[in-house]
């Protein structure tokens, strides 16, 4: 293995700012693929000298400057409608529902198929890991 390469093992991050450019190679001179929004969850695949190759919830790969990533994690809803419960069981009160594509703040590690999240309006609860990506 090359000493300048470090392979990440299920390391999730979030995009730090609005309007972060995603590239097709680890260079500011590389082709621009798309612009990512704040809090978009990404999975680190490879880290190389200030750059990170990431995968998004749709499986797209891109390079981003490491300084544009935040360790504060978020998840994105991948099911058409996700139910968020008061506690990690469908027998508990339903707190709110979230549509596909909505980003939620990740609060606690997944346990028994559930992850604790917070909506941007402040509501918290538990959602099934099968309904979100990034946990």
C-alpha positions as CSV (number, residue, x, y, z in Angstrom):
1,X,0.0,0.0,0.0
2,X,1.2,3.5,-0.8
3,X,2.1,5.5,2.3
4,X,0.3,8.6,1.0
5,X,-3.0,6.8,0.7
6,X,-5.3,5.9,3.7
7,X,-8.4,3.9,3.1
8,X,-11.3,4.9,5.3
9,X,-13.6,2.2,6.8
10,X,-17.2,3.4,6.9
11,X,-16.2,7.0,7.9
12,X,-19.2,9.3,7.4
13,X,-18.9,13.1,7.3
14,X,-21.1,16.0,6.3
15,X,-20.4,18.8,3.9
16,X,-19.3,21.8,5.9
17,X,-20.7,24.8,3.9
18,X,-23.2,25.6,1.2
19,X,-21.9,25.5,-2.4
20,X,-19.0,23.0,-2.0
21,X,-17.7,21.9,-5.4
22,X,-17.2,18.2,-6.0
23,X,-14.5,17.3,-8.4
24,X,-13.6,14.3,-10.6
25,X,-10.0,14.2,-9.3
26,X,-8.1,15.5,-6.3
27,X,-7.2,18.9,-7.7
28,X,-8.8,22.3,-8.0
29,X,-7.9,22.1,-11.7
30,X,-10.0,18.9,-12.1
31,X,-13.4,18.7,-13.7
32,X,-16.3,20.0,-11.6
33,X,-19.0,17.4,-11.1
34,X,-21.6,19.1,-9.0
35,X,-22.1,21.5,-6.1
36,X,-23.0,19.9,-2.7
37,X,-25.2,21.6,0.0
38,X,-24.4,22.1,3.6
39,X,-24.9,18.9,5.8
40,X,-25.1,16.5,2.9
41,X,-23.8,13.2,4.3
42,X,-21.0,11.5,2.5
43,X,-18.9,8.3,3.1
44,X,-15.1,8.7,2.9
45,X,-13.6,6.1,0.5
46,X,-10.0,7.3,0.2
47,X,-7.9,10.2,1.7
48,X,-5.0,11.7,-0.3
49,X,-3.0,14.8,0.8
50,X,-5.9,17.2,1.7
51,X,-8.5,15.5,-0.5
52,X,-11.1,12.9,0.2
53,X,-12.9,10.7,-2.3
54,X,-16.5,10.3,-1.1
55,X,-19.6,8.5,-2.0
56,X,-23.1,10.0,-1.6
57,X,-26.4,8.3,-0.8
58,X,-27.0,7.6,-4.5
59,X,-23.6,6.0,-4.9
60,X,-22.0,8.8,-6.9
61,X,-18.2,9.2,-6.3
62,X,-16.5,12.5,-6.2
63,X,-13.4,14.3,-4.7
64,X,-13.7,17.1,-2.2
65,X,-11.2,19.1,-0.3
66,X,-10.8,17.6,3.2
67,X,-11.3,21.1,4.8
68,X,-14.9,21.1,3.3
69,X,-15.9,18.1,5.5
70,X,-17.3,18.2,9.0
71,X,-17.2,15.4,11.5
72,X,-20.7,16.4,12.7
73,X,-22.7,13.7,11.0
74,X,-26.1,13.8,9.2
75,X,-28.3,11.2,7.5
76,X,-30.5,11.6,4.5
77,X,-33.9,10.0,4.2
78,X,-33.9,7.5,1.3
79,X,-37.4,6.0,1.7
80,X,-40.4,7.9,0.3
81,X,-41.6,8.7,3.8
82,X,-39.8,7.9,7.0
83,X,-41.5,7.7,10.4
84,X,-39.6,9.1,13.4
85,X,-40.7,7.7,16.8
86,X,-40.3,8.8,20.4
87,X,-38.2,5.7,21.2
88,X,-36.7,3.0,19.1
89,X,-39.8,0.9,18.5
90,X,-42.9,1.2,16.3
91,X,-45.0,0.8,19.4
92,X,-44.0,4.2,20.7
93,X,-45.7,7.5,19.7
94,X,-45.0,8.7,16.2
95,X,-43.2,12.1,16.6
96,X,-43.1,13.2,13.0
97,X,-42.7,12.0,9.4
98,X,-40.0,13.0,6.9
99,X,-40.0,13.0,3.2
100,X,-37.3,11.5,1.0
101,X,-34.2,13.7,0.5
102,X,-34.6,15.5,3.9
103,X,-31.3,15.7,5.9
104,X,-31.5,15.0,9.6
105,X,-28.7,15.5,12.2
106,X,-27.3,12.1,13.4
107,X,-27.3,12.1,17.2
108,X,-26.5,8.5,18.3
109,X,-24.9,5.4,16.8
110,X,-27.3,2.9,15.3
111,X,-28.6,0.2,17.7
112,X,-31.0,-2.6,16.8
113,X,-31.8,-1.1,13.4
114,X,-32.6,2.4,14.8
115,X,-30.7,5.7,14.8
116,X,-31.5,8.8,16.9
117,X,-31.9,12.0,14.8
118,X,-32.9,15.6,15.1
119,X,-34.8,17.6,12.5
120,X,-33.7,21.1,11.7
121,X,-36.7,22.4,13.5
122,X,-35.4,20.8,16.7
123,X,-37.7,17.7,17.0
124,X,-35.8,14.5,17.9
125,X,-36.6,10.9,17.7
126,X,-35.7,7.5,16.3
127,X,-35.8,6.4,12.7
128,X,-35.1,3.0,11.2
129,X,-31.7,2.7,9.7
130,X,-33.3,1.1,6.6
131,X,-35.0,4.5,5.9
132,X,-31.9,6.7,5.9
133,X,-28.4,6.7,4.6
134,X,-25.3,7.8,6.4
135,X,-25.6,6.0,9.7
